[in-house]
Amino acid sequence: MSTRPTRRAVLVTGLATAATSLVTGCAMGGAGGGGTRDISGKEGDAKAEVSGEITVWSWDVAAKAMKRLARTFEKRHPGTTVDVVDIGYDNAYDKITVGLRGGSGLADVLTVEGSYMPRYTANFPSGFYDLTSLGGRYGGDFDRAAWRTVTGKAGAVLALPWDIGPCALYYRTDHFRAAGIDPKTLLTWDDYVAAGVRTKNATGRKLLILDSTDAGILPMLLQQQGQSYFKGGRVAVDTPEAVRAMTLMKTLHDKDLVDYEKGWDGLVTGTKEGKVTTTPTAAWWTGTLTEEMPELKGKFGVVPLPGFTADGIRTSNIGGSTLSVPAQSKNPRLAWAFIEFLLTGKANQVSMLKREGLFPAYLPALDDPYLSAKQDYFGGQPALDVFARLARSIPPVEYNKDDAKASDIMISAVNGVMLRGKDPHATLSSAAAQIAAATGRERVK
């Protein structure tokens, strides 16, 4: 049993610089009339048989999954054609943004990563079909955190969640064994730091890999505490929760438990070479381990993330995507029918987990026996079951059109604390002031 994420999995936490500037710099508006249109209200009876053609934009394993299942959909709906185009991750957001801005040229179905969907719906309020009358009834079937990313003003449903990235702690069983550490005792981040010191003394290995060119584990730690860079529309990077997260990161650095590597390749290579004992990250990391490091079979285990308190939330989320229907779609009813087919059925969702490594946001799929089966790579541990149990408790957090501006400022803040020894509280207070000035938003008081 192995999942198969690729570079897409790690890239879900950030857009390319050019695409980000396009999204954040655009004017409000987009394709469509005076507001987001409703497919069932404008296009006739939603239960009528669909026909015709649609084009779908996606990339990498997501495109592969849709190409495979599109053939089944076409057989069930004679007279339909679904053309799935792999537009590549590097070009995806440029193409989507340009299409929304110009009001033409988009596919009938778009793949948009979950944390970025709110940026598009805020910047292009008439750019997507309102799926509420058709998809609203599925709200209780999806992970709450993912569902929040697809709902707009007044609870309008503007997309359906596809996959998510529930987080847990991957660890080297041999390193912990050498240090006499029982991973099940890592209930808090304080426990984690203490175990890191003990393991480093016993094995010489550091605890985790971070990249000095990004915000590292900060977004994960914030979501674990129920917030992002914003809360209630206000800047929230200097809240007690944020200070707690940044202080933890500084502690890890000060105790020499961080191995700094550059980018995705550095993370993979460092892990493969055994430089660190743990990787706190999302379920898609399983696919990287099994594909890139088959020789390490039997040397990894998975436990929930440590909490900030022993009874606190033990997970977070990194990554995930959604499927939406742009308002300029020429066949929106067929587009919706394909999305509904893909994402609201247990069999298809489990199939995409097995074949393409896409961890379902669709909760009924998490009860499938496949997720509770033992995995040889993890020494017989049912590792997927750890993520399935955690997925139901991922805290929903706020994303908005100013995330890119905040992210740039926060990367500088993290580097100041981690690499230049700055005080977490003072640094975050300064970052909050900068974000407030850049966005015109008030700060959380």
Wavefront OBJ file of the C-alpha trace (Angstrom):
o trace
v 0.000 0.000 0.000
v 1.583 3.249 -1.053
v 0.410 6.677 -2.010
v 2.091 8.564 -4.788
v 2.378 12.327 -4.374
v 5.066 14.222 -6.262
v 6.416 17.769 -6.218
v 2.782 18.907 -6.334
v 2.379 17.820 -2.762
v 4.977 20.180 -1.348
v 4.133 22.985 -3.736
v 0.590 23.211 -2.429
v 1.752 25.537 0.314
v 2.718 28.350 -2.057
v 2.102 29.816 -5.490
v 4.782 30.795 -7.940
v 5.762 34.444 -7.480
v 4.368 35.562 -10.799
v 1.026 33.904 -10.214
v 0.782 35.329 -6.720
v 1.331 38.858 -7.952
v -1.341 38.385 -10.575
v -3.906 37.181 -8.056
v -3.182 39.846 -5.466
v -2.832 42.668 -7.954
v -6.034 42.140 -9.919
v -9.109 44.306 -9.746
v -12.316 42.973 -8.301
v -14.514 41.452 -10.961
v -14.189 38.678 -13.491
v -16.283 36.664 -15.855
v -20.031 36.487 -15.500
v -22.808 38.971 -15.101
v -23.786 41.012 -12.090
v -23.043 38.184 -9.673
v -22.099 34.552 -9.440
v -24.589 32.472 -11.391
v -26.458 29.396 -10.195
v -26.233 26.398 -12.525
v -29.615 24.959 -11.590
v -31.319 28.341 -11.784
v -29.882 29.458 -15.114
v -29.317 26.293 -17.045
v -32.574 24.384 -16.590
v -33.397 21.207 -14.742
v -30.242 20.025 -12.991
v -31.527 16.432 -13.052
v -31.804 16.305 -16.845
v -29.399 14.053 -18.704
v -26.136 15.786 -19.509
v -24.484 15.791 -22.914
v -21.773 17.516 -24.903
v -18.141 18.246 -24.098
v -16.136 19.809 -21.311
v -12.466 20.595 -20.795
v -10.835 20.118 -17.387
v -7.610 21.778 -16.238
v -5.365 20.132 -13.683
v -1.824 18.862 -13.305
v 0.333 15.937 -12.287
v -1.295 13.030 -10.393
v -4.584 14.933 -10.134
v -4.821 15.123 -13.921
v -3.861 11.470 -14.131
v -6.682 10.490 -11.776
v -9.271 12.475 -13.715
v -8.149 11.108 -17.072
v -8.600 7.590 -15.740
v -12.040 8.175 -14.232
v -13.272 10.332 -17.099
v -13.541 7.189 -19.234
v -15.909 5.642 -16.679
v -17.966 8.828 -16.545
v -18.307 8.914 -20.342
v -19.541 5.314 -20.387
v -22.183 6.153 -17.781
v -23.237 9.234 -19.733
v -23.261 8.384 -23.445
v -22.836 11.418 -25.636
v -20.405 13.159 -23.295
v -16.710 13.888 -23.739
v -14.378 14.928 -20.930
v -11.026 16.301 -22.069
v -8.606 16.490 -19.125
v -5.625 18.729 -19.880
v -2.477 18.624 -17.738
v -1.501 22.302 -17.809
v 1.431 21.851 -15.428
v 1.700 23.317 -11.943
v 4.176 26.037 -12.908
v 1.742 27.518 -15.429
v -1.570 26.760 -13.738
v -2.156 29.916 -11.757
v -0.913 32.252 -14.458
v -3.390 30.695 -16.880
v -6.294 30.679 -14.432
v -5.706 34.265 -13.339
v -5.373 35.572 -16.878
v -8.561 33.734 -17.871
v -10.543 35.118 -14.947
v -9.221 38.584 -15.573
v -10.031 38.557 -19.258
v -13.341 36.719 -18.997
v -12.450 34.052 -21.554
v -10.177 31.134 -22.295
v -10.766 28.996 -19.218
v -11.671 25.325 -19.056
v -15.086 24.169 -17.829
v -13.614 22.680 -14.645
v -10.648 24.147 -12.759
v -8.401 22.591 -10.155
v -7.558 25.193 -7.503
v -5.710 24.450 -4.290
v -7.858 24.835 -1.225
v -6.026 27.645 0.529
v -6.037 29.686 -2.703
v -9.682 29.310 -3.656
v -10.697 32.150 -1.282
v -8.222 34.452 -3.037
v -9.888 33.853 -6.365
v -13.449 34.136 -5.123
v -12.601 37.393 -3.340
v -10.766 38.927 -6.278
v -13.209 37.618 -8.914
v -16.609 37.556 -7.151
v -18.507 36.792 -10.359
v -15.908 34.422 -11.740
v -17.393 31.122 -10.561
v -20.745 29.377 -10.665
v -22.635 29.204 -7.405
v -22.999 25.487 -6.681
v -25.013 25.888 -3.478
v -28.301 24.486 -4.773
v -26.523 21.421 -6.128
v -23.563 20.909 -3.815
v -24.670 22.450 -0.551
v -26.243 19.213 0.615
v -22.799 17.567 0.662
v -21.372 19.940 3.265
v -21.594 17.437 6.095
v -19.759 14.809 4.050
v -16.523 16.767 3.759
v -13.744 17.668 6.149
v -14.759 20.901 7.898
v -11.478 22.683 7.209
v -11.642 21.890 3.491
v -15.321 22.861 3.307
v -14.511 26.296 4.664
v -12.154 26.940 1.743
v -14.959 26.433 -0.807
v -17.659 28.532 0.843
v -17.984 32.239 0.156
v -20.176 35.015 1.444
v -23.427 33.912 3.096
v -22.226 30.313 2.881
v -22.331 30.105 -0.920
v -20.677 26.915 -2.204
v -18.257 27.844 -4.999
v -16.363 24.547 -5.393
v -16.143 21.066 -3.886
v -13.127 19.893 -1.872
v -11.096 17.105 -3.411
v -8.041 16.037 -1.426
v -6.520 17.217 1.853
v -3.216 16.898 3.691
v -3.881 15.874 7.316
v -0.670 16.178 9.312
v 1.057 13.749 11.657
v 4.589 13.028 12.835
v 6.705 10.651 10.752
v 9.643 9.287 12.749
v 12.623 6.972 12.353
v 11.973 3.948 14.505
v 15.677 3.057 14.702
v 16.700 6.525 15.924
v 14.075 6.595 18.668
v 14.910 3.030 19.647
v 18.579 3.936 20.037
v 17.618 6.828 22.310
v 15.036 4.832 24.267
v 12.171 7.055 23.122
v 8.608 5.750 22.936
v 6.968 7.899 20.209
v 3.551 7.392 21.795
v 4.708 9.500 24.745
v 5.183 12.590 22.562
v 1.943 14.225 23.628
v 3.150 17.830 23.607
v 5.673 19.919 21.716
v 7.685 20.150 24.936
v 7.860 16.342 24.894
v 8.991 16.557 21.274
v 11.816 18.990 22.042
v 13.005 16.881 24.992
v 12.967 13.760 22.812
v 14.945 15.628 20.152
v 17.671 16.564 22.608
v 17.848 13.005 23.903
v 17.936 11.496 20.415
v 20.591 13.934 19.211
v 22.777 13.052 22.200
v 22.341 9.342 21.489
v 22.617 9.311 17.694
v 23.994 12.663 16.562
v 20.887 13.170 14.397
v 18.922 16.391 14.437
v 15.160 16.434 14.835
v 13.702 17.964 11.667
v 14.536 19.668 8.388
v 13.463 23.253 7.661
v 13.995 25.473 4.630
v 15.242 28.962 5.432
v 13.541 30.346 2.321
v 9.988 29.768 3.588
v 7.907 29.981 6.761
v 8.646 26.378 7.671
v 6.195 24.732 10.041
v 4.667 28.024 11.228
v 1.434 27.789 9.157
v 0.985 24.210 10.324
v 1.437 25.215 13.962
v -0.988 28.110 13.594
v -3.717 25.967 12.049
v -3.224 23.394 14.775
v -4.269 26.174 17.167
v -7.240 27.185 15.034
v -5.955 30.208 13.141
v -4.050 31.360 10.076
v -2.407 34.730 9.434
v -5.877 36.280 9.728
v -8.758 35.856 12.120
v -12.167 37.452 11.621
v -10.720 39.523 8.800
v -8.046 41.001 11.072
v -4.289 40.464 11.121
v -3.532 37.709 13.643
v 0.204 37.060 13.416
v 0.985 38.421 16.887
v -1.684 36.561 18.851
v -0.649 34.449 21.853
v -1.023 31.402 19.603
v 1.341 32.845 17.010
v 3.909 33.804 19.637
v 3.663 30.293 21.080
v 4.304 28.758 17.651
v 7.242 31.025 16.815
v 8.774 30.482 20.249
v 8.645 26.733 19.692
v 10.448 27.131 16.374
v 13.139 29.294 17.992
v 13.578 26.709 20.745
v 14.144 24.003 18.147
v 16.803 26.164 16.513
v 18.471 27.241 19.755
v 18.825 23.620 20.860
v 20.481 22.790 17.523
v 17.712 20.406 16.499
v 17.086 21.902 13.036
v 18.895 20.823 9.871
v 18.498 23.568 7.262
v 18.182 22.293 3.708
v 17.058 24.094 0.568
v 13.750 23.248 -1.074
v 12.007 19.983 -1.795
v 15.153 18.232 -3.027
v 16.965 19.144 0.181
v 14.142 17.719 2.278
v 14.060 14.464 0.345
v 17.842 14.040 0.249
v 18.295 14.937 3.911
v 15.604 12.460 4.944
v 17.040 9.751 2.736
v 20.494 10.241 4.219
v 19.081 9.956 7.736
v 20.080 13.447 8.822
v 16.975 13.848 10.973
v 14.703 11.720 13.106
v 11.269 13.194 12.341
v 9.215 14.953 9.698
v 6.038 16.687 10.897
v 4.041 16.874 7.681
v 1.049 15.677 5.685
v -0.183 12.257 4.575
v 1.219 12.689 1.069
v 4.758 12.298 2.471
v 4.072 8.561 2.579
v 4.270 8.418 -1.202
v 7.610 10.221 -1.217
v 9.027 7.776 1.301
v 7.862 4.672 -0.526
v 8.941 5.891 -3.962
v 12.148 7.776 -3.180
v 13.407 5.682 -0.247
v 12.321 2.049 -0.708
v 15.541 0.904 0.938
v 14.321 2.419 4.241
v 11.314 0.125 4.429
v 10.530 -0.775 8.037
v 12.377 2.215 9.504
v 9.493 4.686 9.727
v 6.433 5.009 11.906
v 3.645 7.577 12.262
v 1.994 9.120 15.334
v -0.260 12.167 15.724
v 1.448 15.554 15.923
v 2.369 16.654 19.420
v -0.111 19.180 20.820
v 0.499 22.499 22.519
v -1.242 20.865 25.472
v -1.628 17.174 26.225
v -5.335 17.345 25.430
v -4.975 19.746 22.495
v -5.493 19.260 18.758
v -3.006 16.718 17.392
v -3.136 17.524 13.689
v -3.189 20.293 11.090
v -3.320 20.436 7.287
v -0.823 21.036 4.496
v -2.125 21.057 0.949
v -5.233 19.839 -0.768
v -7.277 20.990 -3.728
v -10.772 21.789 -4.982
v -12.741 21.570 -8.222
v -14.787 24.538 -9.424
v -16.830 25.648 -12.434
v -15.816 29.059 -13.831
v -18.704 31.309 -14.856
v -17.492 31.295 -18.448
v -18.007 27.518 -18.776
v -19.908 26.630 -21.939
v -21.388 23.482 -20.394
v -21.711 24.074 -16.640
v -24.238 21.303 -16.002
v -21.908 18.695 -17.460
v -19.013 20.258 -15.547
v -20.954 19.915 -12.286
v -22.003 16.361 -13.100
v -18.365 15.365 -13.581
v -17.294 17.030 -10.312
v -20.151 15.346 -8.448
v -19.220 11.972 -9.946
v -15.572 12.326 -8.938
v -15.913 13.721 -5.451
v -19.150 12.514 -3.849
v -18.687 8.772 -4.230
v -16.728 6.559 -1.853
v -15.482 4.184 -4.545
v -13.922 6.885 -6.711
v -12.336 8.631 -3.743
v -10.746 5.421 -2.442
v -9.646 4.590 -5.977
v -7.816 7.920 -6.243
v -6.122 7.312 -2.902
v -4.964 3.852 -3.957
v -3.865 4.759 -7.461
v -2.774 8.393 -7.288
v -2.224 9.044 -3.583
v -4.932 11.707 -3.234
v -6.089 11.663 0.385
v -9.868 12.237 0.411
v -11.569 15.270 1.896
v -14.755 13.169 1.516
v -15.268 11.705 4.986
v -17.261 8.543 4.055
v -14.202 7.327 2.130
v -12.113 7.351 5.309
v -14.089 4.395 6.675
v -13.005 2.127 3.826
v -11.032 -0.963 4.962
v -8.161 0.116 2.713
v -7.225 2.853 5.157
v -7.079 0.527 8.156
v -4.948 -2.142 6.450
v -1.389 -2.790 7.609
v 1.389 -1.244 5.505
v 4.579 -3.198 5.002
v 6.669 -0.070 4.537
v 5.791 1.024 8.061
v 6.616 -2.336 9.600
v 3.005 -3.457 9.548
v 1.575 -0.282 11.091
v -1.733 0.845 9.503
v -0.278 4.299 8.895
v -3.129 5.572 6.733
v -5.500 4.932 9.604
v -3.592 7.472 11.706
v -4.337 10.158 9.127
v -7.922 9.019 8.636
v -8.620 9.445 12.345
v -6.909 12.836 12.466
v -8.625 14.203 9.356
v -11.913 14.661 11.179
v -10.370 17.101 13.675
v -8.431 19.453 11.377
v -9.291 22.982 12.566
v -10.957 25.191 9.913
v -9.048 28.442 9.437
v -9.431 31.639 7.461
v -7.834 32.273 4.078
v -8.367 35.464 2.100
v -7.094 37.584 -0.771
v -4.273 39.072 1.324
v -2.579 35.785 2.189
v 0.223 36.347 -0.330
v 1.161 39.718 1.142
v 1.124 38.278 4.638
v 3.156 35.249 3.595
v 6.022 37.332 2.215
v 6.249 39.334 5.438
v 6.027 36.242 7.607
v 8.867 34.495 5.803
v 11.093 37.439 6.729
v 9.821 37.263 10.302
v 10.583 33.548 10.604
v 14.082 34.033 9.211
v 14.710 36.887 11.633
v 13.799 34.737 14.606
v 15.365 31.478 13.474
v 18.566 32.677 11.833
v 19.254 36.040 13.452
v 18.064 35.373 16.970
v 15.341 38.015 17.100
v 12.720 37.978 19.832
v 9.535 36.169 18.700
v 7.066 38.559 20.337
v 8.714 41.754 19.084
v 9.242 40.310 15.617
v 5.641 39.201 15.286
v 4.366 42.549 16.526
v 6.419 44.263 13.837
v 5.179 41.794 11.201
v 1.577 42.444 12.231
v 2.071 46.170 11.795
v 3.606 45.624 8.347
v 0.749 43.369 7.228
v -1.845 45.805 8.537
v -0.196 48.626 6.598
v 0.080 46.526 3.434
v -3.526 45.296 3.515
v -5.438 48.088 5.231
v -6.739 45.583 7.776
v -6.961 46.052 11.514
v -4.985 43.887 13.900
v -6.553 41.427 16.319
v -6.703 43.099 19.705
l 1 2 3 4 5 6 7 8 9 10 11 12 13 14 15 16 17 18 19 20 21 22 23 24 25 26 27 28 29 30 31 32 33 34 35 36 37 38 39 40 41 42 43 44 45 46 47 48 49 50 51 52 53 54 55 56 57 58 59 60 61 62 63 64 65 66 67 68 69 70 71 72 73 74 75 76 77 78 79 80 81 82 83 84 85 86 87 88 89 90 91 92 93 94 95 96 97 98 99 100 101 102 103 104 105 106 107 108 109 110 111 112 113 114 115 116 117 118 119 120 121 122 123 124 125 126 127 128 129 130 131 132 133 134 135 136 137 138 139 140 141 142 143 144 145 146 147 148 149 150 151 152 153 154 155 156 157 158 159 160 161 162 163 164 165 166 167 168 169 170 171 172 173 174 175 176 177 178 179 180 181 182 183 184 185 186 187 188 189 190 191 192 193 194 195 196 197 198 199 200 201 202 203 204 205 206 207 208 209 210 211 212 213 214 215 216 217 218 219 220 221 222 223 224 225 226 227 228 229 230 231 232 233 234 235 236 237 238 239 240 241 242 243 244 245 246 247 248 249 250 251 252 253 254 255 256 257 258 259 260 261 262 263 264 265 266 267 268 269 270 271 272 273 274 275 276 277 278 279 280 281 282 283 284 285 286 287 288 289 290 291 292 293 294 295 296 297 298 299 300 301 302 303 304 305 306 307 308 309 310 311 312 313 314 315 316 317 318 319 320 321 322 323 324 325 326 327 328 329 330 331 332 333 334 335 336 337 338 339 340 341 342 343 344 345 346 347 348 349 350 351 352 353 354 355 356 357 358 359 360 361 362 363 364 365 366 367 368 369 370 371 372 373 374 375 376 377 378 379 380 381 382 383 384 385 386 387 388 389 390 391 392 393 394 395 396 397 398 399 400 401 402 403 404 405 406 407 408 409 410 411 412 413 414 415 416 417 418 419 420 421 422 423 424 425 426 427 428 429 430 431 432 433 434 435 436 437 438 439 440 441 442 443 444 445
